[in-house]
Amino acid sequence: MTERNTLCADAGTVNCPCPLAETGDCLICSRLAGKDCCDCSWSGVCVYNEYIQNGSIVRNRREGKVVPILKKTWYGKDLLVLVLQVSRGFALQAAQPGSFVFLRAPEGLLYSDVPVSVMKVEIDDGRLYLALKIFSGKTKAIASEQNHLFLRGVYRNGLLGKGVSALSKPEAVHHEKWLILTRGTGFAPAVNLLQWLPKTVSVDLVTDPENIEQELIRDYLECCPKPERADDERNQFKMKTALLMEAIHSCKQEDYDRIVILASDYFIGTIARQLEIPLEKLIFSNNFHMCCGEGICGACSHVTGPGEVKKMCKCRLAELKHLG
């Protein structure tokens, strides 16, 4: 690995070294993964040196805290948008595409944490917008709270694929043309991505309306890229509502620099094959099971073809073989 964030989502950030350094499971550093030599090819700040200088402990753990609920809005019977009050620094981190957090009721047990993608951020006011599908005991407990919630984060690995490396450098995507395909609550991380994209990026957004209210789509498209100049043809935003499988045929006629698919594994795999998307262009949602978010519990583990175990709450690269 020679570029930041091509393997581990936390490498080179304030959360590196992470708890995996203490257990001998670091994804970057061979020394902290049990080897007696350095062969990491990491071009950033030395993870091993940082860990040793910190006294062989992790000093920047993600600590959860109770935060106020500013607003709750229901869309239909089972889709809830929460607005939480957070610090400006927390909001700034959450504005990065692919960010997600863990939520639970303040009195809930640790294993009641629910991972939720960040939908929108108002940095100056410290407001965090989250869209939550209510369908089980964990999410029902969150929905029943009126004043406060326990919040842990920010986590960075909600998006996977080789194309994700471009997201750490907004200037690298100027004047590109993007296709973003979403289905259901995959619309939420798309909003955060649209908010982040430079205004010079031309975006075609196709949203499958199944399992999501049209009213929510209308309410949260205000942050979409706006033209810097009215006569600039590259500054375009086109949005349409259509079934994803029906939209594939029209998308085949276009040449996109990046294609983002925020849907189930079945749709990601099917669309990637139908459109014959080069891996360098593809960005897709991280649908692996999340529990701790730190790579410790193993709930997100994925065994690759060569038999390596990857912890997908941390790893930014993923094979497409597991997709439907």
N, C-alpha and C positions, 0 to 999 in steps of 0.2 A: 504494500500500500504506500503510495507516494503523495496522496492528496488528503486533505482534511475530510473526515466524515465519509470516506468511501467504504469503510467497514463498520466502525463503531460510531453510533450516534453521539456519544458523549466525549469522544476523543478530542482533546484540545479545548475543552470547555471548562467552566468553573467546577463542574462535577467530576472531573478527571484528576486523580485516580478515583475510581468508584469502589463500592464494596467488593467487587470481583477481585480486586487487587489483594485483599486480605485473605481470600480463600484460594489463591493460586489459579484463578480462572480468567485472568485479564485477556481480552480479545485482541489487544494490540501488542503488549509487551511479552516477549518470550521468557524473560527472566521472571516475571510475575505470573507466568503460566507454568512454572516448574522446570524450565530448561536452565542449563548452566552457562548459556552463552546468549549473546544478543544477535538476533536475526530478524528484527521486526520490520526493517525498511521504512520505519515511520519518520517522516521529515519534520514533524512538529516538535514541541517541547518533550523531552525525554520523560516518559511516564514513570519509569523506574526511579529516576533521579528525584522526581517530584515526590514519589511515595516515600523514599528513604529520608529526604529532607523534612518531610512532614512527621517524622518519628515512626514510620511504618504503621500509620493509622490513616483512616479516611476522614479528612477534616470538613469537607463540604458535602455532607449528606443532605438529601432532600428531606426536610422535616415538614410534616403536615401541620396544619393549624386550622382553627375554627374561623370562618369568615362569614360576614353578614350576607344574607340574601336581599338584594335590592328589589327584585321583581320576579314574578313567576307568570308566564303566559302559556296557556294551553292552546294547542292546535289539534282539534278533534278530541278524541277520548284518551289517546295514549301517547301523545307527543308533547313534551314539556320543554319550554325554553327558560333557562335560569339565567339571571343576571347577578353575578357575584361581585362584591367589593374586594379588590386585591390591591397590593402595593403597585406603584408605577413600575418598579423594577420587575416584578412578577409579570405584569401585563406586557412589558417590553419583550421578555423572553417568550411569552405565549404567542406573540405575534408571528413567530417564525412558522412557516408552513409545516404541517405534519405534527404540530404540538398537540399533546393531550395531557390530561390530568386524571387523578383518581379522586373520587367522591365517596362519601358515606355520611350517614346520619351521625351527628356529634357523639351520641352514646352508643353507636354501633360497634360491633366487634371488628378486629383488624381484617378478617377475611370477608367483610362486607364491602370492601372497596370496589368501586365500579370504574373502569377506564372510560373516559369520555373525551371525544375530540373537541378541540377548541373551534368554535364557529366564527366568533368575531371578538375583536379586542378594541377597546377605547383606551389607548395608552395614557393620555393626559389625565383622564378621570379615573384610571385604575378600575375599569369595568371589564369583566370577563363574561362572554355570552356562550352558553353551552346548550346544545339540543340533546335531549335525553328521551329515548323510547322506553316507555313504562310497560314492562311485561313480566317481572319476577319480583320475588321478595326484596332483593337488594334495591332495585329501582323504585319499588313502591314505598320503601322506607325513606328514600331520598325525597320522593314527591310529597310525602306527608309532612315534611319539615316546613315550617313557616318563617323562621327567623335566621337560622344559621346552618351551615354545613361544614363538615371536616374536609379540607382540601389538601391534596399532596401533589407536588409537581415542581417545575414543569418537566415533562418528558418530551422527547424530540422525534421519536421514531414511528410516527403514524403513517409515514409515506415510505415506500420501498422502491428499489430499482436503480439502475445505473444512472438514469436521468436525474436522480435526486441530488447528485453532486452540484448541479447548477443552482440549486436553491440557496446555497450558502453565498452565492455571488450574484446579486440582482443585476449588476451591470453586464453579466455574461449573457443575459437573455434579451437585451434590448433589441427591438425590431424583429423579434421572432413571432411566429404564428403558432398558437397553441390550440389544441382540442381538449376539452375537459368533458368527460362523460360521467354522470352521477346517477345513482339510483337510491331511492329511500333516503336514509339519514347520511348517506355519502355526500349529500348536498352540503352538510355542515362544514367538513374540512375544505370543501371547494370554496366556500365563502371566505375562509381565512386565507386561502391561496390567492383568490382574486383581489383581496385587500392588499396583499403583499406585492403582487406583480407590478412592475413598472408600467406607466401609462403608455409607453411606446410598444407594448406587446399587444398583438391582435389576438383576440380570444373568441373561439366558438364554444359555447356551452350548451350541451344537450342534457336535459334532466328528465329522467323517467319519473312520472308522477306517482307511481305505485308506492304505497306505504308512506307518503308524505303529503301534507296539505299544501294546496296551491297558495293559500294565504301566507304561509311561512316563506315560500319562495319569493313572493312579491315583497314581503317585508324586509328581506335580507339581501336583496340584489342592489341596494343603494351604494354599496362599497365597490362595485365593479369598476374596472378601469375606465377613466374618462379621457377623451382626446385632449392633448395639450394644444392642438390647433385644429380648427374646424376643417381645414383643407388637407389634413394629413390622413391619407387613405390607409396607412398602416395602423393608425390608432382606431381600432374597431372593436366593438363588443356585440356579438350576436348570440342571443339566447333563444332556445326553443324547447318546448316540452314534447317529448316523443318517447315511445318505447325504444329501449336501447337497441334491440335486435333489428328494429325497423330502420333505425338511424344509420346503421353500419354501411348500407349501400351508398348513401349520399356522402358519407365521410370518406369512402374509398377514392372519390374523385379529387380530393384535396391533398396538398402536400404540406404536412405540418412538421414543425421543428421539434415539438414535444407533444406527446399524447398522454393524458392523465385519466386513469380509470378508477373511479371511487365507487365500488360496488362489491358484491359478493365475489368469492373466488371463482365461482362458476362463470359469471359474466366477464371477469378479468381475463380468464383463460380463453374463453370463447371469442371475445372481441379481439384479443391480442393475436389469435390465430387467423381470424377472418380478415383483419386489416394488415396482417403480416408486418407487425410493428417491429422495427429494429430495437434491440434491447437498449441501445444508447439513448433512444428517444422515450422509452416507456417509464412512466411513474404510476404506481398503483397503491391502493390502500393496504395497510398492514392489518390483515384479518386474523392473525395468529392469536391464540388464547393468551390473554394477559392476566396476571395475578399480582405479582410483586412489582413489575416494571423495572427491576434491577438485574434480571438474569440469574437470580439466586434460586428461585423455587423450581424452575424447570418446566412450568406450565406452557411456555412458549417455545419449547425445544423443537427443532426440526432436524431430521437426519438427512444429509445430502447424499448424492449418488456415491461419492467416495467413502461414505460412512462417517463423516464428520458431524458432530452435533453442534448446531448453531442456535444461539439464544436470540430469538427474533424480536424481543423487546429492545435489543441493543443493535443487532446487525442490520446494516442498511442494504446489503445485497441479498437477494433471494432467488432461488431457482423458480422457474415457472412450471416445473413438473408437478408440483402439488396442486396446481390450480385446475379447476374443472374444465 
